[in-house]
Amino acid sequence: MAAYLDLTYQGQPSRFALAAIDRKRLHGYTKRVALDADGHECATAHLTRDGRSLLPAGSTADLYINDEGDSVPRTDLVPVGGDGRALAAPAPIAGRPLEAEGPVPVEELLDCVVVRAYAVTPESLAPALQSALARGGIFRVAHRPRKATQAALTFLLANGHGLFLLQAEPSGFEFVGPEQLPAESDDWANEQDEEFDFDQPERWEQ
């Protein structure tokens, strides 16, 4: 089932079809197939430690259990922080138009790490948004396809290969450039160590 994104910019609506981009789609992939002596594909299985049982695919499963040993459905799981308190998990945003905010400075995107990318195919593209994207504009979108407890940002942009939606997370690192001031050194680094002070050979001549 195709995923769609409805946006409004300057009061004009746009609609896009989303297709997730993964490494396989970009670079392709290889698959190693094990064959038996007759040329038939082998199936993987797990051998128990005692060597008595062979468990083929589909015979094992995992589950969550509570302190009483009862299984807990995944839908009942609640994310908690380091202090044991429940974390807020906003509901997914779907089925309603979202506002395209921007254009925003490119630094907003550069300060993030991209965790997911989508190829965007416009089904209807508002002239104002199309013009802004063609000029290199980057737009922030409150796109949230699923529940998440971590802060996430989504950016819409265009390049010579098409339109893309990038889901990102703050990197947490400060930018370091050529104008960055050198960090203050510790006191021990300023002390002259006679044993390794090769810049002053007269010390060795004493």
Residue, then its C-alpha position, 0 to 999 in steps of 0.5 A: m500500500a502506497a504512502y502519501l504525504d499531503l502538504t500545504y504551502q502558502g495556502q496551496p495544497s500538494r500531494f506526494a507519494l513516498a517510497a522508502i530508499d534503502r541500501k538494496r535499492l541504491h546499490g543492489y545486493t547479493k545473496r549466497v545460496a547453499l545447495d545440497a548434493d542434488g542442487h536443492e536449496c538448503a534451509t537454515a535451522h538451529l541445533t540445540r546445545d545438546g544436539r538432540s533437536l533441530l529447529p527449522a525456521g518458524s519453530t522459534a519465537d520471542l515474547y515479552i513477559n512480566d514479573e509474573g511470567d505472563s506474556v505481554p502484547r507489544t501494544d501494551l509496552v510503554p517506553v520509560g526513561g532512565d529514571g523509570r518514568a514513562l516517556a511521552a510518545p506522540a501519536p502518528i500524524a497521518g490522514r491530514p495535510l501538514e504545513a511545509e515550514g520554510p525555507v529553513p537554513v541549511e544548517e538545520l539539516l546539517d546539524c542532524v543525522v539522517v536516519r531514513a530517506y524517501a523518494v518523493t513523487p509529486e501527484s500534485l505540486a503547488p507552483a509556489l512550493q515547486s518554485a521554492l524547491a527549484r531554488g534550493g529551498i529546504f522545508r521542515v515538515a512535521h511528518r511522523p509515520r509512527k510513534a516515537t519518543q526521540a526528537a525527530l525532524t523531517f526535511l523536504l528538498a530537491n536536487g538534480h535527481g528528484l524530490f526527497l524527504l529526509q527523516a533526521e535526528p539531532s546529532g548533538f555535536e557542535f560544528v567545528g570550522p576553520e575559525q574555531l578557536p583552539a581549546e585551552s590546554d590543561d596545566w600539565a601540558n604547559e609544564q616543561d618535561e626535561e625528559f622529552d623536551f627535544d626542542q631545547p638540546e642545551r639541556w642535554e649538554q649540561 
